Amino acid sequence: MALTLSTSGPLCLPHRGPARLAAWALSYLLPAACAGCGARLGIDQRQGLCLGCWRALEPRPRPACARCAEPLPSPAPACPRCRRQPPPYDWAEAIWEYAPPARGAVLAFKLNHIPGLAAPLAEAALRLSGQRLARERPVLVPVPLHAVRQRQRGANAAEVLARALAAPLGLRVARALERPHGATPQTGLGRQARQRNADASFRLARPEEVFGRRAVIVDDVLTTGATAGACARLLRGAGARDIGILALARARLE
């Protein structure tokens, strides 16, 4: 499955005529910056990244821990951290390391709700994880946002990604989890604080949607694994089996 560069989205220009000329002039006066490298985007590049950054994001297999997706010098069934304390999920995959230009692409998708990013990011994820998803036929469970944060961002990036992954494979997306209003964001918290906060942030909403099923938790960034772990424990308690994590990017832990 080839990585395509979608030009759809809220900032696409008219094809011809005075409207296109006016839009071109506005683009020149107020140029958009590439989220990956900061370069000015061309008038028809409205996915948030320049073509150079898109090419740099061609997904490639990379050595990582099979349990938590932590980048490693060579592939391993489990990293030292997972050997000491196995996570409550069975496997994890991330398409990129959370570093430029992937970091800019993921943040643009997550925070700015750029619809044109959904399809190419999902295609990249399917390049590396599509065979597993097609073979195992899991239910996809996006990490939820609470209602206020979702209104602020315009959409839940994890759910948008999950639906883009599910569509070509005919998989089911389940809103099995919910995040109560007022949950504290994970950003800026230490590892232990993240775990405590994550455990208090989620609850089961529709356990019947995962009972007896393979489940894959879909998120944008996997950092310490606190959020993924909290979600996995809830799904395990609801009767899900073989729980995996699929994220766009994995942050390197110190």
C-alpha positions in Angstrom: 0.0 0.0 0.0 1.7 3.2 -1.1 1.9 6.3 1.0 -0.2 8.9 -0.9 -0.1 12.6 -0.4 -3.6 13.8 0.0 -4.4 17.4 -0.8 -7.8 17.3 0.6 -8.6 19.4 3.7 -10.0 22.7 4.8 -7.3 24.8 3.1 -7.4 23.4 -0.4 -7.4 26.1 -3.1 -10.0 26.6 -5.8 -9.0 25.0 -9.1 -9.1 28.2 -11.3 -10.3 31.7 -11.7 -10.2 34.8 -9.5 -10.9 32.9 -6.3 -7.7 30.8 -6.9 -5.7 34.0 -7.6 -7.0 35.6 -4.4 -6.2 32.5 -2.4 -2.7 32.3 -3.9 -2.1 35.9 -2.9 -3.3 35.3 0.6 -1.0 32.2 0.8 1.9 34.3 -0.3 1.2 37.1 2.2 0.4 34.7 5.1 2.3 31.5 4.2 1.7 28.4 6.1 4.8 26.7 7.7 5.6 23.0 7.4 4.9 21.4 10.8 8.0 19.2 10.3 10.7 21.6 9.4 9.2 25.1 9.4 9.7 25.7 5.7 7.0 27.7 3.9 4.5 25.4 2.2 3.7 25.6 -1.5 0.2 26.8 -2.4 -1.0 23.2 -3.1 0.7 21.5 -0.1 -2.0 21.8 2.6 -1.5 18.7 4.6 0.6 20.6 7.1 3.9 19.2 5.8 6.2 19.9 2.9 6.9 17.2 0.3 10.4 16.7 1.7 9.1 15.9 5.2 6.4 13.6 3.7 9.2 11.7 1.8 11.2 11.4 5.1 8.1 9.9 6.7 8.0 6.8 4.4 7.4 4.1 7.0 10.2 1.6 7.5 10.6 -1.2 10.0 12.8 -0.2 12.9 14.3 -2.2 15.8 12.1 -1.9 18.8 10.8 -3.8 21.8 7.9 -6.0 20.7 6.1 -5.4 24.0 6.2 -1.6 24.3 7.7 -0.4 21.0 10.6 1.3 22.7 13.4 2.0 20.1 16.3 -0.4 20.5 19.6 -1.1 18.8 18.2 -4.4 17.5 14.7 -6.0 17.7 13.9 -7.8 20.9 10.8 -9.7 22.4 11.1 -7.4 25.4 13.3 -4.5 26.5 14.9 -4.5 30.0 12.1 -2.4 31.4 9.4 -4.8 30.1 11.4 -7.8 31.4 11.4 -6.3 34.9 7.8 -5.2 34.8 5.7 -6.5 31.8 3.1 -4.0 30.6 -0.6 -5.0 30.8 -0.8 -5.3 27.0 0.6 -8.0 24.9 2.3 -6.1 22.1 2.8 -2.5 20.8 3.8 -1.0 17.5 4.6 2.5 16.6 5.1 3.8 13.0 7.8 6.4 13.8 9.9 7.6 16.7 8.5 10.8 18.2 11.1 13.1 16.6 11.1 15.5 13.6 9.5 15.4 11.1 7.1 12.8 12.6 6.6 14.8 15.7 5.3 17.8 13.7 3.0 15.7 11.6 1.5 14.0 14.7 1.1 17.2 16.6 -0.6 18.9 13.6 -3.0 16.0 13.3 -3.6 15.8 17.0 -3.9 19.4 18.0 -4.9 21.2 14.8 -7.4 18.6 13.4 -6.1 18.8 9.8 -8.4 16.3 8.1 -6.1 15.9 5.1 -3.5 14.2 7.4 -5.8 11.3 8.4 -5.6 9.2 5.2 -1.8 9.4 4.6 -1.1 8.7 8.3 -3.4 5.8 8.3 -1.9 4.5 5.1 1.6 4.7 6.7 0.3 2.7 9.7 -1.2 0.1 7.5 2.1 -0.3 5.6 3.7 -1.7 8.8 0.7 -3.1 10.8 -1.9 -3.8 8.2 -1.1 -7.5 7.8 -1.4 -8.1 11.6 -4.7 -6.3 11.7 -6.1 -8.1 8.6 -5.0 -11.5 10.0 -6.2 -11.0 13.6 -9.3 -9.0 12.9 -9.3 -7.1 16.3 -11.8 -4.5 17.4 -10.1 -1.1 17.4 -10.5 1.0 20.6 -9.4 4.6 20.3 -8.1 6.3 23.4 -10.9 8.7 24.3 -10.9 12.4 25.0 -13.2 14.0 27.5 -15.9 16.2 25.9 -14.4 19.6 26.7 -11.0 18.7 25.2 -12.6 17.1 22.1 -14.6 20.3 21.5 -11.4 22.4 21.8 -9.6 20.3 19.3 -12.5 19.7 17.0 -12.1 15.9 17.0 -10.4 13.1 18.8 -7.4 12.3 16.7 -7.2 8.7 18.0 -10.8 8.0 16.9 -10.2 9.6 13.5 -7.1 7.5 13.0 -8.9 4.3 14.2 -11.8 4.8 11.7 -9.3 5.5 8.9 -7.5 2.3 9.8 -10.7 0.3 10.1 -12.3 1.3 6.8 -10.1 -0.5 4.3 -10.0 -3.7 6.4 -13.6 -3.8 7.4 -12.8 -3.7 11.1 -15.0 -2.5 13.9 -14.3 0.6 16.0 -15.6 0.4 19.5 -16.1 3.2 22.0 -15.5 0.8 24.8 -13.8 3.5 27.0 -14.7 7.0 28.1 -12.8 9.8 29.7 -14.7 11.7 32.4 -14.9 15.5 32.2 -12.1 17.3 34.0 -9.4 14.6 33.6 -5.9 16.1 34.0 -3.8 16.0 30.8 -0.8 13.8 30.8 1.6 16.4 29.3 4.3 17.5 31.7 3.7 14.8 34.3 6.4 12.4 35.5 6.2 8.6 34.9 4.6 7.7 38.2 2.3 10.7 38.2 1.2 9.8 34.6 0.3 6.3 35.8 -1.8 7.5 38.8 -3.5 10.1 36.6 -4.2 7.6 33.8 -5.7 5.1 36.1 -8.1 7.7 37.4 -8.8 9.1 33.9 -10.6 6.3 32.1 -13.6 4.0 32.7 -15.5 1.4 30.8 -18.4 2.6 28.7 -19.4 -0.4 26.6 -17.6 -3.6 27.9 -19.7 -5.8 25.7 -18.0 -4.5 22.6 -14.7 -6.1 23.6 -15.8 -9.1 25.6 -14.0 -12.2 24.2 -12.5 -10.2 21.3 -8.9 -9.3 20.4 -8.5 -5.5 21.0 -6.1 -3.0 19.7 -5.9 0.4 21.5 -5.2 3.2 19.0 -3.5 6.4 20.1 -1.4 9.1 18.5 1.7 9.0 20.7 3.0 6.3 23.1 5.1 7.8 25.8 5.5 6.1 29.1 2.7 3.6 28.4 0.7 4.9 31.3 -2.4 5.8 29.2 -2.1 2.6 27.2 -1.7 0.5 30.4 -4.7 2.1 32.1 -6.8 1.4 29.0 -5.5 -2.1 28.7 -6.3 -3.0 32.3 -9.9 -1.9 31.8 -10.3 -3.8 28.6 -8.7 -6.9 30.2 -11.2 -6.6 33.0 -14.0 -6.4 30.5 -12.9 -9.8 29.0 -10.8 -8.6 26.0 -7.9 -10.9 25.0 -4.6 -10.3 23.2 -4.6 -6.6 23.7 -2.2 -4.6 21.5 -1.3 -0.9 21.1 -1.0 0.8 17.8 0.4 4.4 17.9 1.6 6.8 15.2 4.8 7.6 17.2 6.8 6.3 20.2 8.7 8.7 22.4 12.1 7.6 23.5 12.4 7.2 27.2 15.4 8.2 29.2 
